[in-house]
Structure formats: structure tokens, C-alpha cells
Amino acid sequence: MSRIHSYCWVLLLCVAAQVGADDPPPPPPQDGPLVDAPDPFADPPDPFADPPDPFDTAPVDSATQAPVTTFDPQAVDPLPPPAGFEIHGRANGTLAITREDESVELLEDSAWDLSSVDLYLSWFPTRWFGMLGEAELQSDVGEGERRIEFEVELLALELRPLSDKRVILRLGRQPVPFGLERRYYAPPRNELANRPAVFRRVFPGTYSDTGAFLWLRQPVGTWGSELELELGITKGLTGPDRDDRPKAFRKDNNDAPEYSGRAAWTLFDLDPGRKGASPGEAALPTTIKLTVGASILLGVYDRDVRRRIRFYGVDGELWVGGLRVRGEAVWSDVESLVPNARARRGFGTYVLAAYHLYPELFLLDEVFFAFRYGRADRDQRTQEPLDVERYHAGLGWIPHEGFLFKAGLEWSKGRGDPGRVIYLELGFSF
């Protein structure tokens, strides 16, 4: 009997095992983080603790949740504060050593000239409105001689409707917008001790006039590309002055309107050290910038409005690290309104290449080398003694910010001007 009971127990165990094999497997565990049960012995939360930072990016398990996007305050540059009141100035003197006549600059042997004494003032109580002024005492060429003259280069109200430099409107007196050289003629920005002959003989220099001026700048595309447009409407040129009063106090009797402007396109302006530089830009070994422009000026000339003038110009500028190359070509068309008078068509150009080094050592903040070629022909139809071709090589040294020393050698080729001049220039600015 006991044997029969043993067989029965074995049979029941086999049936139970078979039934368990036919049951479906238990469901797999659900995905998701394991959450521990609260610790009954943990400390209660601090009611005086700081609230969580809403801009703090918490660690996220990318396999279970989407990344959390937060606002980065450092990614947005706030508008700059108003500039307030600023004052700047400079003084430059030049020693010219020559034993031959130099008809472009009208220099005498070993003549020490006060190149310029300049004072600049600006006041911007807000970001969109301000006032500017610049007065200059300079040595300039006029009426066949060189003399010291006082001139107001800038005296204007400035409006910035967008509170930045994309749109600037000026009302008052400022340099007429034509060409690129006007931005580099001042001694602290000019690598050489004088200016190109084309802006002495063909175009009437960098001159200021009274009127309305508009400056537009708009970034386009990538790589720092930017479009730039400058426009000006002013009173016409007065022509040769025969007034003994300082130029700043002479009356401009020519009230005919004069139109001028320059359009430029910066194809790229890449700086690996710029804030917010793209990965491709940041990988560049040095800065690269290329700009091309074109200018025009239309008006009438002299006090009796008897000559129509038209000036056209093209310019270009390239920066690659410390190398800076710029150049311009200017065409002039002066047409007399007097019957049977002959028109005069001139041409001039220059190309300047300079290399700047910044050792930032004791008494050696910056040093640069420069070379410029230029020519000027006031009337291409005739040969004149005033036609000139010039070569200029120079060295610049900035021992400390605000101090400048230049040395240069220039030689000229012309019918009446085989001059060679050594230039030494000292400058101070603040």
C-alpha cells in the first residue's frame, strides 16, 4: 500500500511540472529608472533652502528623456551704454630734408612743419543722439605756398535711430564721403608721413563741407559680409581762395548743391579671436578681411558756378594678419561752362602695402613697414610740369600707446620734379 502511495506522489509531481511548463512566462520588467522607496529615517526638507535655479541645466539620461533646453544669458550681447562725453587729441610734427624742389608738398630743405594739432570732442547722452566736433590747426598747401591754418573738420549732430551704428544721420559739417583715403589721412592712421599725390593734384584733398550725411551698414550672409552706403548733400566747392582770413571763417558763396557718396561691400571679415566666432572662423590661423568700394561726386566749382565737376573712384582694401594693402583710382572731369572752353580730364592712383608687428615688449608695442606707389595727372590730354610719379618707403615705431615715430624716404619722377625727400615725424595722441 505504501508503494502505491509513493507512485501516486510521483505522478502528481510530474503533472504539476507539466502544467507549469505550459503557463505563459511572466511579463518582462518595465523600462524606466528604478525609484528607491523613501527612507523613513531621512531628514525632513529644509524650508529655508534656496529655490532651484530655472537656468541650470540638470543632467539628463539621453536614453530616457529629451535634452532640456535652457536660456544662456551669455549668448546675448546687451546694447552698449551711452558713450557719454569723450575728448581726444593729437599733435604731429614733420621734418623734411631735401636739397631739391618738391612741388607736391611745397617743401623747403630741412623745414620743420607742424603737421597738425587736432582736438576731438563727442557727447552722447543717449545711444541714439549725440554731438561731435573736431578742430584742427594744420600745415596745408594753398595758393602756391604752405601755411598754418585753422579749420573745423567736424561739427555735427548725430542721430542713430536704431541705437547702434547700422543707421547714422549727421547734420552739420564733416568730411565729404568720397574714397577710402579720407579714413587714413590722419597721422596716427597713415603709415607714411604724407598723403598720396592723387589727393593733392586730382581730387581736392580730404575736405569738409556743410550739409546732410547718411551712413548705412547692413550685415549680409555669413563670413562677416557687410554692405555699406554713405551719402552726402552739401554746398558746392568755392574754388581758389583769395581771402586772408583763416579758412574756417571764410564764406562759401557757392550755394549750388553737391552730391557725393560711396558704396562698399565687405566680402568677408573673419577674426578667430572674435566673440561668438563660428567653428570654421575660430579655426583660422589669422584675421582675413576684403572690402571693395566705388565713389562719385557731382557738383559745380568756383564761386561763380562756372565749372561742372565730376569725380569717380574705385578702392579696395585687404587685411591678412598684419599685412594691410589698400589702393584707389580716381578720375576727374572738370568742364567749363564758359563757351569754347576746354574740359580737363585727370587720373590718379596709389597702392600702399604695410606690414604691422605687435611684439608688445618694453618700448616696442608696435612696429610697421610700408611702401606706396602713386601717380597723379591733372590733365591726361597734355603734359604738365605738375604731372608726378612717386615712390615712398617708410618705417613706423610705436614705443608705447599714444607715441609715434616715423621715418621715410620718397623719390619722385616728373618733368619738373626729380625730388628726393627724407621724412622724420613725431606724434602724440590721447
KOLFILO-877147 format. One record per residue (C-alpha): residue number from 1; residue in three letters; x, y, z. Coordinates in steps of 0.001 Angstrom, whole numbers, plus 500000, padded with zeros to 6 digits. Example, Ala and Ser with C-alpha at 12.3 -4.5 7.8 and 13.67 -1.06 7.14 Angstrom:
<nodes>
+-----+------+--------+--------+--------+
: pos : code :     px :     py :     pz :
+-----+------+--------+--------+--------+
:   1 :  ALA : 512300 : 495500 : 507800 :
:   2 :  SER : 513670 : 498940 : 507140 :
+-----+------+--------+--------+--------+
</nodes>
This chain:
<nodes>
+-----+------+--------+--------+--------+
: pos : code :     px :     py :     pz :
+-----+------+--------+--------+--------+
:   1 :  MET : 500000 : 500000 : 500000 :
:   2 :  SER : 502808 : 502316 : 500848 :
:   3 :  ARG : 504326 : 501507 : 497456 :
:   4 :  ILE : 501082 : 502601 : 495755 :
:   5 :  HIS : 501148 : 505927 : 497732 :
:   6 :  SER : 504705 : 506564 : 496559 :
:   7 :  TYR : 503713 : 506068 : 492903 :
:   8 :  CYS : 500789 : 508472 : 493347 :
:   9 :  TRP : 503012 : 511269 : 494752 :
:  10 :  VAL : 505457 : 510868 : 491864 :
:  11 :  LEU : 502579 : 511064 : 489366 :
:  12 :  LEU : 501221 : 514262 : 490951 :
:  13 :  LEU : 504637 : 515966 : 490842 :
:  14 :  CYS : 505024 : 515154 : 487127 :
:  15 :  VAL : 501582 : 516576 : 486334 :
:  16 :  ALA : 502362 : 519762 : 488295 :
:  17 :  ALA : 505667 : 520190 : 486428 :
:  18 :  GLN : 503899 : 519775 : 483061 :
:  19 :  VAL : 501230 : 522334 : 483980 :
:  20 :  GLY : 503930 : 524897 : 484991 :
:  21 :  ALA : 505702 : 524402 : 481675 :
:  22 :  ASP : 502509 : 525234 : 479726 :
:  23 :  ASP : 501847 : 528538 : 481627 :
:  24 :  PRO : 502907 : 531795 : 479824 :
:  25 :  PRO : 506147 : 533352 : 481051 :
:  26 :  PRO : 505866 : 536269 : 483447 :
:  27 :  PRO : 505871 : 539755 : 481819 :
:  28 :  PRO : 509296 : 541388 : 481453 :
:  29 :  PRO : 510132 : 544228 : 483849 :
:  30 :  GLN : 509049 : 547686 : 482710 :
:  31 :  ASP : 511724 : 550106 : 481416 :
:  32 :  GLY : 512445 : 553153 : 483451 :
:  33 :  PRO : 514609 : 554299 : 486304 :
:  34 :  LEU : 514395 : 552378 : 489497 :
:  35 :  VAL : 512969 : 554514 : 492229 :
:  36 :  ASP : 514033 : 553719 : 495738 :
:  37 :  ALA : 511431 : 553732 : 498438 :
:  38 :  PRO : 511567 : 556791 : 500676 :
:  39 :  ASP : 513864 : 556465 : 503603 :
:  40 :  PRO : 511725 : 556733 : 506757 :
:  41 :  PHE : 514805 : 557858 : 508679 :
:  42 :  ALA : 515869 : 560685 : 506259 :
:  43 :  ASP : 515999 : 564346 : 507386 :
:  44 :  PRO : 512935 : 566468 : 506533 :
:  45 :  PRO : 513381 : 569084 : 503707 :
:  46 :  ASP : 514846 : 572456 : 504707 :
:  47 :  PRO : 512048 : 575073 : 504473 :
:  48 :  PHE : 514697 : 577880 : 504138 :
:  49 :  ALA : 516681 : 576329 : 501259 :
:  50 :  ASP : 517182 : 578361 : 498019 :
:  51 :  PRO : 514712 : 577559 : 495244 :
:  52 :  PRO : 516115 : 575616 : 492259 :
:  53 :  ASP : 517829 : 577689 : 489501 :
:  54 :  PRO : 515499 : 577676 : 486452 :
:  55 :  PHE : 518518 : 578328 : 484139 :
:  56 :  ASP : 520539 : 575437 : 485497 :
:  57 :  THR : 520853 : 572518 : 483082 :
:  58 :  ALA : 520251 : 569301 : 485049 :
:  59 :  PRO : 521967 : 566105 : 483918 :
:  60 :  VAL : 519735 : 564159 : 481561 :
:  61 :  ASP : 519729 : 560496 : 480604 :
:  62 :  SER : 519576 : 560749 : 476827 :
:  63 :  ALA : 518226 : 557215 : 476582 :
:  64 :  THR : 515084 : 558010 : 478522 :
:  65 :  GLN : 514386 : 561763 : 478108 :
:  66 :  ALA : 514788 : 564559 : 475576 :
:  67 :  PRO : 517508 : 567108 : 476429 :
:  68 :  VAL : 516363 : 570136 : 478378 :
:  69 :  THR : 516844 : 573461 : 476514 :
:  70 :  THR : 517682 : 576428 : 478713 :
:  71 :  PHE : 518414 : 580120 : 478033 :
:  72 :  ASP : 522072 : 581124 : 478105 :
:  73 :  PRO : 522369 : 584757 : 479245 :
:  74 :  GLN : 525958 : 584925 : 477945 :
:  75 :  ALA : 524793 : 584274 : 474367 :
:  76 :  VAL : 523055 : 587661 : 474076 :
:  77 :  ASP : 525095 : 590874 : 473958 :
:  78 :  PRO : 523212 : 593774 : 475531 :
:  79 :  LEU : 523185 : 597165 : 473857 :
:  80 :  PRO : 526240 : 599214 : 474832 :
:  81 :  PRO : 525682 : 602024 : 477304 :
:  82 :  PRO : 525753 : 605626 : 476075 :
:  83 :  ALA : 529296 : 606782 : 475377 :
:  84 :  GLY : 528822 : 609971 : 477396 :
:  85 :  PHE : 531491 : 612662 : 476971 :
:  86 :  GLU : 534792 : 611889 : 475263 :
:  87 :  ILE : 537780 : 614031 : 474393 :
:  88 :  HIS : 540732 : 613045 : 472219 :
:  89 :  GLY : 543594 : 614922 : 470647 :
:  90 :  ARG : 546834 : 614617 : 468755 :
:  91 :  ALA : 549866 : 616644 : 467738 :
:  92 :  ASN : 552290 : 615772 : 464948 :
:  93 :  GLY : 555392 : 617452 : 463596 :
:  94 :  THR : 557402 : 616581 : 460473 :
:  95 :  LEU : 560977 : 617342 : 459489 :
:  96 :  ALA : 561606 : 617208 : 455722 :
:  97 :  ILE : 565209 : 617012 : 454475 :
:  98 :  THR : 565602 : 617744 : 450766 :
:  99 :  ARG : 568052 : 619555 : 448511 :
: 100 :  GLU : 565762 : 619620 : 445526 :
: 101 :  ASP : 562414 : 621159 : 444784 :
: 102 :  GLU : 559378 : 619156 : 445841 :
: 103 :  SER : 556373 : 620666 : 444098 :
: 104 :  VAL : 553611 : 618445 : 445524 :
: 105 :  GLU : 554137 : 619258 : 449201 :
: 106 :  LEU : 555961 : 622591 : 448574 :
: 107 :  LEU : 558751 : 621673 : 450979 :
: 108 :  GLU : 561940 : 623521 : 451766 :
: 109 :  ASP : 565229 : 621972 : 452807 :
: 110 :  SER : 565301 : 620961 : 456474 :
: 111 :  ALA : 561926 : 622571 : 457038 :
: 112 :  TRP : 560170 : 621616 : 460267 :
: 113 :  ASP : 556417 : 621718 : 459833 :
: 114 :  LEU : 553670 : 621293 : 462364 :
: 115 :  SER : 551683 : 618642 : 460511 :
: 116 :  SER : 548582 : 619021 : 462669 :
: 117 :  VAL : 547230 : 619744 : 466114 :
: 118 :  ASP : 543796 : 618223 : 466442 :
: 119 :  LEU : 541157 : 618198 : 469202 :
: 120 :  TYR : 538128 : 615881 : 469003 :
: 121 :  LEU : 535060 : 616121 : 471267 :
: 122 :  SER : 531932 : 613991 : 471397 :
: 123 :  TRP : 528930 : 613802 : 473713 :
: 124 :  PHE : 526302 : 611066 : 473527 :
: 125 :  PRO : 523788 : 611403 : 476389 :
: 126 :  THR : 521796 : 608525 : 474848 :
: 127 :  ARG : 522552 : 605695 : 472436 :
: 128 :  TRP : 520580 : 607337 : 469635 :
: 129 :  PHE : 521621 : 611006 : 469815 :
: 130 :  GLY : 524871 : 612910 : 470201 :
: 131 :  MET : 527065 : 615799 : 469112 :
: 132 :  LEU : 530549 : 615750 : 467577 :
: 133 :  GLY : 533231 : 618342 : 466981 :
: 134 :  GLU : 536777 : 618373 : 465651 :
: 135 :  ALA : 539027 : 621395 : 465222 :
: 136 :  GLU : 542423 : 621258 : 463594 :
: 137 :  LEU : 545434 : 623509 : 463281 :
: 138 :  GLN : 547374 : 622165 : 460315 :
: 139 :  SER : 550056 : 622926 : 457796 :
: 140 :  ASP : 548478 : 622799 : 454354 :
: 141 :  VAL : 549199 : 623712 : 450755 :
: 142 :  GLY : 547197 : 626567 : 449252 :
: 143 :  GLU : 547700 : 629385 : 446784 :
: 144 :  GLY : 551145 : 628081 : 445848 :
: 145 :  GLU : 552512 : 628120 : 449378 :
: 146 :  ARG : 552437 : 626130 : 452600 :
: 147 :  ARG : 550980 : 627795 : 455685 :
: 148 :  ILE : 549426 : 627028 : 459072 :
: 149 :  GLU : 545636 : 627226 : 459017 :
: 150 :  PHE : 542826 : 626650 : 461478 :
: 151 :  GLU : 539946 : 624532 : 460236 :
: 152 :  VAL : 536788 : 622990 : 461673 :
: 153 :  GLU : 536822 : 619448 : 460306 :
: 154 :  LEU : 533698 : 618244 : 462096 :
: 155 :  LEU : 530781 : 619956 : 463821 :
: 156 :  ALA : 527553 : 617980 : 463596 :
: 157 :  LEU : 524528 : 616480 : 465308 :
: 158 :  GLU : 524351 : 612699 : 465008 :
: 159 :  LEU : 521207 : 610568 : 465125 :
: 160 :  ARG : 521187 : 606768 : 465457 :
: 161 :  PRO : 517528 : 605684 : 465055 :
: 162 :  LEU : 518285 : 602024 : 465844 :
: 163 :  SER : 520540 : 602870 : 468811 :
: 164 :  ASP : 523522 : 601293 : 467043 :
: 165 :  LYS : 525809 : 602025 : 464082 :
: 166 :  ARG : 523690 : 600431 : 461366 :
: 167 :  VAL : 521986 : 603757 : 460568 :
: 168 :  ILE : 523713 : 607099 : 461233 :
: 169 :  LEU : 522416 : 610508 : 460184 :
: 170 :  ARG : 524543 : 613633 : 460590 :
: 171 :  LEU : 523537 : 617234 : 460118 :
: 172 :  GLY : 526309 : 619819 : 460044 :
: 173 :  ARG : 529899 : 619860 : 458850 :
: 174 :  GLN : 532008 : 616761 : 458201 :
: 175 :  PRO : 534376 : 615319 : 455561 :
: 176 :  VAL : 532657 : 614705 : 452235 :
: 177 :  PRO : 532083 : 610948 : 451667 :
: 178 :  PHE : 534363 : 610083 : 448753 :
: 179 :  GLY : 537004 : 607394 : 448596 :
: 180 :  LEU : 538894 : 605403 : 451196 :
: 181 :  GLU : 541941 : 607584 : 451799 :
: 182 :  ARG : 539989 : 610031 : 453989 :
: 183 :  ARG : 539839 : 607335 : 456673 :
: 184 :  TYR : 543639 : 607040 : 456787 :
: 185 :  TYR : 544938 : 610544 : 456151 :
: 186 :  ALA : 545303 : 611430 : 459856 :
: 187 :  PRO : 548903 : 610873 : 461048 :
: 188 :  PRO : 548081 : 608177 : 463655 :
: 189 :  ARG : 546436 : 606015 : 460959 :
: 190 :  ASN : 548671 : 606889 : 457997 :
: 191 :  GLU : 551716 : 604621 : 457834 :
: 192 :  LEU : 553674 : 607268 : 455885 :
: 193 :  ALA : 554471 : 610902 : 456569 :
: 194 :  ASN : 552463 : 612421 : 453708 :
: 195 :  ARG : 549432 : 611701 : 451559 :
: 196 :  PRO : 549120 : 610272 : 448028 :
: 197 :  ALA : 549634 : 612792 : 445233 :
: 198 :  VAL : 546259 : 611929 : 443684 :
: 199 :  PHE : 544584 : 613621 : 446655 :
: 200 :  ARG : 546716 : 616695 : 446120 :
: 201 :  ARG : 546510 : 617070 : 442347 :
: 202 :  VAL : 543405 : 615275 : 441017 :
: 203 :  PHE : 540834 : 615193 : 443822 :
: 204 :  PRO : 540649 : 618240 : 446122 :
: 205 :  GLY : 542008 : 616522 : 449193 :
: 206 :  THR : 540073 : 615379 : 452215 :
: 207 :  TYR : 537851 : 618369 : 452773 :
: 208 :  SER : 534819 : 619077 : 454935 :
: 209 :  ASP : 531616 : 620822 : 453940 :
: 210 :  THR : 528220 : 621680 : 455420 :
: 211 :  GLY : 525187 : 619540 : 454657 :
: 212 :  ALA : 523351 : 616315 : 455477 :
: 213 :  PHE : 525011 : 612901 : 455576 :
: 214 :  LEU : 523628 : 609370 : 455812 :
: 215 :  TRP : 525589 : 606221 : 456626 :
: 216 :  LEU : 524021 : 602750 : 456326 :
: 217 :  ARG : 525637 : 599432 : 457272 :
: 218 :  GLN : 523920 : 596061 : 456941 :
: 219 :  PRO : 525403 : 592583 : 457567 :
: 220 :  VAL : 524563 : 590120 : 454797 :
: 221 :  GLY : 525095 : 586385 : 454642 :
: 222 :  THR : 527922 : 584765 : 456540 :
: 223 :  TRP : 531692 : 585249 : 456991 :
: 224 :  GLY : 531203 : 588803 : 458309 :
: 225 :  SER : 529984 : 590088 : 454936 :
: 226 :  GLU : 528555 : 593614 : 455084 :
: 227 :  LEU : 527125 : 596248 : 452746 :
: 228 :  GLU : 527914 : 599907 : 453401 :
: 229 :  LEU : 526482 : 603068 : 451874 :
: 230 :  GLU : 527456 : 606693 : 452557 :
: 231 :  LEU : 525597 : 609621 : 451020 :
: 232 :  GLY : 526060 : 613355 : 451326 :
: 233 :  ILE : 524446 : 616523 : 450004 :
: 234 :  THR : 526457 : 619684 : 450647 :
: 235 :  LYS : 527154 : 623150 : 449317 :
: 236 :  GLY : 529377 : 623354 : 446247 :
: 237 :  LEU : 533115 : 623932 : 446278 :
: 238 :  THR : 534210 : 627553 : 446451 :
: 239 :  GLY : 537269 : 627220 : 444238 :
: 240 :  PRO : 540588 : 629010 : 444896 :
: 241 :  ASP : 540514 : 631202 : 447985 :
: 242 :  ARG : 541759 : 634753 : 447834 :
: 243 :  ASP : 540715 : 635651 : 451339 :
: 244 :  ASP : 543311 : 636366 : 454021 :
: 245 :  ARG : 541041 : 635188 : 456827 :
: 246 :  PRO : 541579 : 631663 : 458238 :
: 247 :  LYS : 539846 : 629009 : 456168 :
: 248 :  ALA : 537383 : 628177 : 458936 :
: 249 :  PHE : 535960 : 631723 : 458794 :
: 250 :  ARG : 535770 : 632176 : 455026 :
: 251 :  LYS : 532347 : 632373 : 453478 :
: 252 :  ASP : 531280 : 629798 : 450925 :
: 253 :  ASN : 529490 : 631824 : 448247 :
: 254 :  ASN : 528742 : 628790 : 446118 :
: 255 :  ASP : 525318 : 627596 : 447305 :
: 256 :  ALA : 524726 : 625127 : 444475 :
: 257 :  PRO : 524115 : 621567 : 445773 :
: 258 :  GLU : 526840 : 618974 : 445549 :
: 259 :  TYR : 526165 : 615230 : 445730 :
: 260 :  SER : 528654 : 612638 : 446894 :
: 261 :  GLY : 528680 : 609081 : 448126 :
: 262 :  ARG : 530462 : 605775 : 448440 :
: 263 :  ALA : 529118 : 602212 : 448256 :
: 264 :  ALA : 531236 : 599360 : 449628 :
: 265 :  TRP : 530966 : 595628 : 450088 :
: 266 :  THR : 532994 : 593740 : 452662 :
: 267 :  LEU : 533112 : 590289 : 451105 :
: 268 :  PHE : 534406 : 588668 : 454294 :
: 269 :  ASP : 535693 : 589795 : 457661 :
: 270 :  LEU : 536936 : 586784 : 459650 :
: 271 :  ASP : 538564 : 587112 : 463054 :
: 272 :  PRO : 539326 : 583913 : 465022 :
: 273 :  GLY : 539515 : 585913 : 468255 :
: 274 :  ARG : 536072 : 587488 : 467890 :
: 275 :  LYS : 533424 : 586648 : 470472 :
: 276 :  GLY : 530898 : 584214 : 469045 :
: 277 :  ALA : 533162 : 583154 : 466161 :
: 278 :  SER : 531905 : 580132 : 464249 :
: 279 :  PRO : 533929 : 576877 : 464497 :
: 280 :  GLY : 535288 : 577415 : 460978 :
: 281 :  GLU : 536233 : 581020 : 461738 :
: 282 :  ALA : 537820 : 580111 : 465083 :
: 283 :  ALA : 539994 : 577533 : 463319 :
: 284 :  LEU : 541641 : 580178 : 461100 :
: 285 :  PRO : 545255 : 581000 : 461935 :
: 286 :  THR : 544779 : 584762 : 461443 :
: 287 :  THR : 542315 : 587521 : 460539 :
: 288 :  ILE : 541208 : 587990 : 456926 :
: 289 :  LYS : 539239 : 590951 : 455541 :
: 290 :  LEU : 538479 : 592107 : 451995 :
: 291 :  THR : 536481 : 595223 : 451018 :
: 292 :  VAL : 535821 : 596841 : 447638 :
: 293 :  GLY : 534124 : 600199 : 447041 :
: 294 :  ALA : 533138 : 602826 : 444490 :
: 295 :  SER : 532625 : 606586 : 444906 :
: 296 :  ILE : 531123 : 609503 : 442993 :
: 297 :  LEU : 530946 : 613278 : 443437 :
: 298 :  LEU : 528854 : 615604 : 441252 :
: 299 :  GLY : 528638 : 619381 : 441551 :
: 300 :  VAL : 529827 : 622755 : 440374 :
: 301 :  TYR : 533055 : 624557 : 441051 :
: 302 :  ASP : 534224 : 628059 : 441939 :
: 303 :  ARG : 532287 : 630972 : 443375 :
: 304 :  ASP : 530654 : 631923 : 440102 :
: 305 :  VAL : 529428 : 628369 : 439381 :
: 306 :  ARG : 531200 : 628294 : 436022 :
: 307 :  ARG : 532678 : 624802 : 436114 :
: 308 :  ARG : 530938 : 621459 : 436372 :
: 309 :  ILE : 532911 : 618775 : 438202 :
: 310 :  ARG : 532552 : 615021 : 438238 :
: 311 :  PHE : 534780 : 612678 : 440192 :
: 312 :  TYR : 534693 : 608891 : 440089 :
: 313 :  GLY : 536684 : 606486 : 442197 :
: 314 :  VAL : 537177 : 602817 : 442992 :
: 315 :  ASP : 539009 : 601426 : 446002 :
: 316 :  GLY : 539934 : 598173 : 447666 :
: 317 :  GLU : 541376 : 597012 : 450961 :
: 318 :  LEU : 542792 : 593648 : 452067 :
: 319 :  TRP : 543914 : 592558 : 455535 :
: 320 :  VAL : 545643 : 589241 : 456169 :
: 321 :  GLY : 547016 : 589159 : 459687 :
: 322 :  GLY : 549480 : 592023 : 459970 :
: 323 :  LEU : 549550 : 592659 : 456203 :
: 324 :  ARG : 547405 : 595578 : 455022 :
: 325 :  VAL : 547046 : 596508 : 451378 :
: 326 :  ARG : 544833 : 599295 : 450057 :
: 327 :  GLY : 544603 : 601270 : 446874 :
: 328 :  GLU : 542453 : 603693 : 444899 :
: 329 :  ALA : 541991 : 605055 : 441402 :
: 330 :  VAL : 540331 : 608446 : 440821 :
: 331 :  TRP : 539105 : 610032 : 437578 :
: 332 :  SER : 538231 : 613729 : 437350 :
: 333 :  ASP : 536199 : 615584 : 434752 :
: 334 :  VAL : 536226 : 619377 : 435053 :
: 335 :  GLU : 534088 : 621011 : 432398 :
: 336 :  SER : 533980 : 624771 : 431984 :
: 337 :  LEU : 530565 : 626286 : 431295 :
: 338 :  VAL : 532210 : 629218 : 429541 :
: 339 :  PRO : 531723 : 628931 : 425729 :
: 340 :  ASN : 534641 : 627433 : 423770 :
: 341 :  ALA : 536498 : 626462 : 426953 :
: 342 :  ARG : 538318 : 623132 : 427027 :
: 343 :  ALA : 537412 : 620418 : 429536 :
: 344 :  ARG : 540102 : 618860 : 431716 :
: 345 :  ARG : 540171 : 615134 : 432462 :
: 346 :  GLY : 542603 : 613816 : 435025 :
: 347 :  PHE : 543578 : 610495 : 436563 :
: 348 :  GLY : 545482 : 609418 : 439624 :
: 349 :  THR : 546091 : 606279 : 441633 :
: 350 :  TYR : 548049 : 604838 : 444527 :
: 351 :  VAL : 548713 : 601434 : 446111 :
: 352 :  LEU : 550033 : 601078 : 449647 :
: 353 :  ALA : 551262 : 597895 : 451339 :
: 354 :  ALA : 552183 : 597800 : 455016 :
: 355 :  TYR : 553049 : 595078 : 457488 :
: 356 :  HIS : 552378 : 595566 : 461204 :
: 357 :  LEU : 554058 : 593643 : 464012 :
: 358 :  TYR : 552967 : 593732 : 467658 :
: 359 :  PRO : 555831 : 592427 : 469821 :
: 360 :  GLU : 554309 : 594018 : 472958 :
: 361 :  LEU : 557756 : 594293 : 474504 :
: 362 :  PHE : 559270 : 597088 : 476545 :
: 363 :  LEU : 559250 : 600251 : 474389 :
: 364 :  LEU : 558130 : 598160 : 471431 :
: 365 :  ASP : 554344 : 597982 : 471334 :
: 366 :  GLU : 554179 : 598059 : 467540 :
: 367 :  VAL : 556409 : 598422 : 464505 :
: 368 :  PHE : 555405 : 598581 : 460839 :
: 369 :  PHE : 556965 : 598802 : 457390 :
: 370 :  ALA : 555220 : 600442 : 454428 :
: 371 :  PHE : 555687 : 601111 : 450730 :
: 372 :  ARG : 553488 : 603221 : 448461 :
: 373 :  TYR : 553425 : 603847 : 444735 :
: 374 :  GLY : 551349 : 606705 : 443330 :
: 375 :  ARG : 550902 : 608953 : 440345 :
: 376 :  ALA : 548825 : 611994 : 439504 :
: 377 :  ASP : 547982 : 613549 : 436132 :
: 378 :  ARG : 545671 : 616552 : 436316 :
: 379 :  ASP : 545002 : 616573 : 432561 :
: 380 :  GLN : 545668 : 613469 : 430504 :
: 381 :  ARG : 545382 : 615416 : 427256 :
: 382 :  THR : 548510 : 617482 : 427888 :
: 383 :  GLN : 551850 : 617036 : 429593 :
: 384 :  GLU : 552330 : 619400 : 432526 :
: 385 :  PRO : 555169 : 620028 : 434949 :
: 386 :  LEU : 552731 : 619126 : 437714 :
: 387 :  ASP : 552410 : 615516 : 436498 :
: 388 :  VAL : 554201 : 613346 : 439025 :
: 389 :  GLU : 555005 : 609727 : 439879 :
: 390 :  ARG : 556119 : 608970 : 443432 :
: 391 :  TYR : 557630 : 606077 : 445426 :
: 392 :  HIS : 557694 : 606145 : 449207 :
: 393 :  ALA : 559181 : 603641 : 451682 :
: 394 :  GLY : 558823 : 604108 : 455413 :
: 395 :  LEU : 559224 : 602663 : 458884 :
: 396 :  GLY : 556975 : 603272 : 461878 :
: 397 :  TRP : 557620 : 602678 : 465578 :
: 398 :  ILE : 555168 : 602909 : 468491 :
: 399 :  PRO : 557163 : 602529 : 471732 :
: 400 :  HIS : 554071 : 602997 : 473893 :
: 401 :  GLU : 550410 : 603703 : 473301 :
: 402 :  GLY : 549979 : 607339 : 472258 :
: 403 :  PHE : 553543 : 607866 : 470954 :
: 404 :  LEU : 554530 : 607535 : 467298 :
: 405 :  PHE : 557745 : 607871 : 465297 :
: 406 :  LYS : 558081 : 607577 : 461503 :
: 407 :  ALA : 560984 : 607691 : 459097 :
: 408 :  GLY : 560624 : 607584 : 455330 :
: 409 :  LEU : 562309 : 608144 : 452004 :
: 410 :  GLU : 560382 : 609379 : 448983 :
: 411 :  TRP : 561587 : 609932 : 445448 :
: 412 :  SER : 559570 : 611484 : 442638 :
: 413 :  LYS : 559696 : 611297 : 438854 :
: 414 :  GLY : 558265 : 614143 : 436836 :
: 415 :  ARG : 559072 : 616722 : 434215 :
: 416 :  GLY : 559879 : 619340 : 436790 :
: 417 :  ASP : 560139 : 617340 : 439981 :
: 418 :  PRO : 563057 : 614887 : 440373 :
: 419 :  GLY : 562909 : 615412 : 444148 :
: 420 :  ARG : 564139 : 613136 : 446911 :
: 421 :  VAL : 562912 : 613770 : 450425 :
: 422 :  ILE : 563724 : 612214 : 453801 :
: 423 :  TYR : 560870 : 612468 : 456292 :
: 424 :  LEU : 561042 : 612275 : 460074 :
: 425 :  GLU : 557800 : 612541 : 462024 :
: 426 :  LEU : 556979 : 612602 : 465730 :
: 427 :  GLY : 553444 : 612274 : 467030 :
: 428 :  PHE : 551492 : 612132 : 470267 :
: 429 :  SER : 547831 : 611304 : 470732 :
: 430 :  PHE : 545459 : 610670 : 473612 :
+-----+------+--------+--------+--------+
</nodes>
